[in-house]
Amino acid sequence: MERLNSKLYLQNCYIIKENERLRKKAEILNKENQQLLFELNQKLSKTKNSDESNQEGNNNVSSSSSASRQS
């Protein structure tokens, strides 16, 4: 009985260490995911702003060319 208890104790210790290792790895992966998500949102924001600027520029050009045609 004592031998079984010792064996179970060692298995429990191993599981606890493995759990800690996996928890640290999960934390690192979570931080990496958060950083990648932040970078992706930054790029999407820049792309969106760039597209909006291009559309405004195109609208201004078409408005001024329409106005010059009407003159």
TIBA-73606 format. One record per residue (C-alpha): x, y, z; residue in one letter. Coordinates in Angstrom, 1 decimal. Each point is the difference from the previous one (the first is absolute). Layout:
X_Y_Z_a
...
% end
This chain:
0.0_0.0_0.0_m
2.8_2.4_0.9_e
1.7_-0.8_-3.3_r
-3.1_0.8_-2.0_l
-0.4_3.2_1.9_n
3.6_1.0_-0.8_s
-0.5_-0.8_-3.7_k
-3.2_2.1_-0.1_l
1.7_2.8_1.8_y
2.8_0.0_-2.6_l
-2.5_-0.1_-2.9_q
-1.8_2.9_1.6_n
3.2_2.0_0.3_c
0.8_-0.7_-3.7_y
-3.5_1.1_-1.0_i
0.3_3.2_2.0_i
3.3_0.9_-1.6_k
-1.4_-0.8_-3.5_e
-3.0_2.1_0.7_n
2.2_3.0_1.0_e
2.1_-0.5_-3.1_r
-3.1_0.0_-2.2_l
-1.5_2.9_1.8_r
3.2_2.1_-0.7_k
0.0_-1.1_-3.6_k
-3.7_1.0_-0.3_a
0.8_3.4_1.5_e
2.8_0.6_-2.5_i
-2.2_-1.1_-2.9_l
-2.8_2.3_1.3_n
2.3_3.0_0.1_k
1.3_-0.8_-3.5_e
-3.6_-0.3_-1.3_n
-0.9_3.4_1.7_q
3.0_1.6_-1.7_q
-0.8_-1.4_-3.4_l
-3.6_1.1_0.4_l
1.1_3.5_0.9_f
2.3_0.1_-3.1_e
-2.7_-1.3_-2.2_l
-2.5_2.6_1.3_n
2.7_2.7_-0.6_q
0.4_-1.1_-3.6_k
-3.7_-0.2_-0.6_l
-0.5_3.4_1.5_s
2.8_1.5_-2.2_k
-1.5_-1.7_-3.1_t
-3.5_1.2_0.8_k
1.3_3.6_0.6_n
2.0_-0.2_-3.3_s
-3.1_-1.2_-1.9_d
-2.1_2.7_1.5_e
2.6_2.6_-1.0_s
0.1_-1.3_-3.5_n
-3.7_0.1_-0.3_q
-0.2_3.5_1.3_e
2.7_1.0_-2.5_g
-1.9_-1.7_-2.8_n
-3.2_1.7_1.0_n
1.8_3.4_0.0_n
1.4_-0.6_-3.4_v
-3.3_-1.1_-1.5_s
-1.8_2.9_1.6_s
2.5_2.6_-1.3_s
-0.1_-1.6_-3.5_s
-3.8_0.1_0.1_s
0.0_3.6_1.0_a
2.5_0.9_-2.8_s
-2.2_-1.9_-2.6_r
-3.0_2.0_1.1_q
1.8_3.4_-0.4_s
% end
